Amino acid sequence: DAGVIQSPRHEVTEMGQEVTLRCKPISGHNSLFWYRQTMMRGLELLIYFNNNVPIDDSGMPEDRFSAKMPNASFSTLKIQPSEPRDSAVYFCASSPLGTDTQYFGPGTRLTVL
Amino acid sequence: SQQGEEDPQALSIQEGENATMNCSYKTSINNLQWYRQNSGRGLVHLILIRSNEREKHSGRLRVTLDTSKKSSSLLITASRAADTASYFCATEGTSGSRLTFGEGTQLTVNP
């Protein structure tokens, strides 16, 4: 199994631009999580889905952030418009039904200039 | 604030020594998990201990859980340079599914 796949691995953009991060969970996993990691705030859960349905988006910082999961094999996290304080590493993780273990992707390092 | 808080924030030891990291949390949990993160990589699950368990082993890892003190410890025995990484505890609350991560302990094992 290829594990959780995230793209792009690195993204550099200018303030005000739209950014879309992509995630392909491990096949057969029914839960998907988006996290943001910074030195100042550590690892924060942004949103998670069960069976493609958003369950808890209380961690989404503001309306500029949105996430979708149109099917079991794909999810996106969009930031529009982006701001320098959004610079962070964004991780996607997935989890199979009936277990509590999460499998993390390699992350997307986002830099907003 | 973060549910899990690790102690110490940083730990530097020599190869062959044991490393102990501690985690404290605030609310009732279903389970507590430990993850490792190598520099520039994603987190990797190491071990899970449920709230009704007190100790668990996996290879060179030993985890303890004291629910009365709301604390856990991770012991890595006979450490290796390859164990150099950040270690995070994560708690799953009684409502399930979401994990709350601590700030991590940066472990450096010197060859």
Interface residues (C-beta under 8 A of the other chain):
Chain A: V4 S31 F33 G42 L43 L45 Y48 N50 I55 D56 F91 A93 D100 T101 Q102 Y103 F104 G105 P106 G107
Chain B: Q2 N30 N31 Q33 Y35 R41 G42 L43 V44 H45 L48 F88 E92 S97 R98 L99 T100 F101 G102 E103 G104
